[in-house]
């Protein structure tokens, strides 16, 4: 048997990349009976039934699964924001970070368009999130600044880019690999890439190894699946302080003798980050009321 990765699923056909080839496969009948959901990103073993056709014989264990978009084995998320044009919203950055933490993904925070603002502004942004423990890259995609450093982080990994419109995600990907947003040649013809006829997630290969998830309408802004008691776990600067609160049930809102609120007052936790925590906490509560 041969091994490969599902780069696209459409109309009960699975397009498996194995080396530099794309093989169109069907699922062996036993998987259909078991109602196993094979998704983009799954690693499989298959046998050939023709030069470019095959049958999937085995589905290998998943390392991770992202629910929206539904993609298996994603290694990391690149949260992409523009420093200006549009102006960066720190509360929106925090919302994206929380969902990425919830999804248990490695996180790269990418600040684009640094050429359009003062270096001091960029340095402050980078320091703000590096102090929390996040990996932050500052780039100017149109000038090629920082692109090599970003590409080095994508090598041999499955990455998903997320962020608000206007942040320059497409520009960044085209700077990394020109034409990546609209691949050409045999692979393009075989899987219909470039026609924009599908709304399903798809993996696009980097020439040097690795994939990027391509899917329309990707959003990281919903908290419906979260529990308020676990929200603190998705703030790296809050979770280690939380056990010091007097009450084990403390959610760091209105409770007395709260170590987190004390840390905010003393400047160990940034007040804006704590406000983001409260905003998301209230949103989770409102969501629960709606059920």
C-alpha positions, -999 to +999 in steps of 0.1 A: +000+000+000+010+036-006+005+065+018-008+100+011-028+129+025-064+140+015-061+174-001-096+177-013-129+157-009-157+162-034-187+142-046-176+110-027-141+112-044-110+118-023-080+135-039-048+121-023-014+137-027+014+112-026+047+128-033+042+150-063+012+131-076-026+135-071-045+102-070-083+101-072-096+075-046-128+059-034-134+046+001-134+009+007-169-002+015-163-011+052-156+026+059-189+036+044-208+011+066-190+024+097-200+060+088-164+071+093-161+108+082-130+111+061-120+147+058-093+169+042-060+165+061-065+129+069-035+106+062-044+074+045-030+042+030-043+032-005-038+008-033-037+017-070-065+006-094-051+026-123-023+051-131-041+079-111-069+061-094-071+040-062-090+027-032-085+039+003-077+009+025-067+024+058-073+058+076-044+066+099-049+081+134-055+119+135-032+142+155-058+169+157-091+180+142-103+216+135-141+219+135-144+251+115-133+245+088-133+207+093-097+197+086-077+170+102-040+171+114-037+209+113-004+218+131-008+256+135-028+287+128-013+319+115-034+347+128-029+375+104-036+412+111-026+445+094-008+470+116-028+497+098-052+500+069-073+487+085-062+497+119-055+467+142-082+459+167-066+444+198-099+430+211-103+412+178-068+398+181-076+385+215-108+368+202-089+350+175-062+340+200-088+325+224-104+303+196-070+292+184-061+282+220-094+264+223-086+245+191-053+234+207-032+247+178+002+262+178-001+299+172+018+324+151+007+360+153+016+377+120+015+415+118+014+427+082+019+461+065+046+472+090+059+495+062+028+517+066+033+527+102+060+538+127+085+512+139+076+521+175+040+511+169+051+478+155+076+472+183+049+478+209+025+454+192+052+427+190+063+432+226+027+431+239+021+396+227+056+382+230+054+390+267+024+367+270+043+340+253+031+341+217+054+338+186+050+371+167+063+379+132+062+414+117+062+415+079+055+437+049+042+412+023+042+437-006+079+444+000+089+409+008+100+419+043+099+390+068+085+365+042+115+341+045+111+340+083+074+332+080+079+306+053+105+288+076+077+284+101+054+268+075+078+242+063+065+206+065+034+217+085-003+220+078-011+256+085-044+276+084-044+313+079-071+333+097-078+370+103-100+398+093-105+409+057-080+434+045-051+420+066-034+408+034-036+370+037-037+364+000-008+389-006+012+370+020+006+336+004+014+349-030+046+364-017+056+330-002+047+312-034+035+332-064+003+318-078-005+297-047-040+312-045-047+299-080-026+268-088-020+257-124-010+227-144-019+190-139-030+193-103-052+223-110-070+206-139-075+173-119-090+188-088-107+218-104-087+243-084-090+278-097-126+276-108-139+285-074-168+261-078-165+245-043-169+258-007-151+228+008-118+230+026-088+222+005-050+218+011-027+237-011+009+224-012+040+245-006+068+237-031+093+231-003+070+209+018+039+216+039+003+227+031-019+257+037-057+253+043-077+271+017-114+276+025-138+305+019-155+322+048-131+310+075-141+326+108-126+324+143-151+346+161-177+322+177-176+309+213-207+286+213-188+255+223-169+270+252-177+268+289-172+299+310-153+279+337-126+270+311-122+304+294-093+312+317-074+283+302-072+301+269-055+332+284-019+321+290-013+349+315-044+342+335-044+304+338-012+302+360-025+328+384-061+315+387-052+287+412-042+314+437-078+327+440-094+320+473-124+302+458-117+273+434-149+282+415-137+318+409-142+329+373-125+363+380-155+384+375-171+397+407-158+372+432-139+385+463-102+378+469-095+371+432-058+367+424-064+375+387-081+408+394-053+416+419-027+409+391-046+432+368-046+460+394-009+455+399-001+456+362+010+419+358-020+413+335-028+440+309-061+457+316-071+454+279-065+417+279-086+413+311-114+433+294-112+410+265-116+381+289-147+398+305-162+405+270-159+369+259-171+356+293-203+377+289-207+365+253-205+328+264-231+335+291-254+351+265-250+322+242-260+298+269-292+318+276-301+314+239-302+276+240 
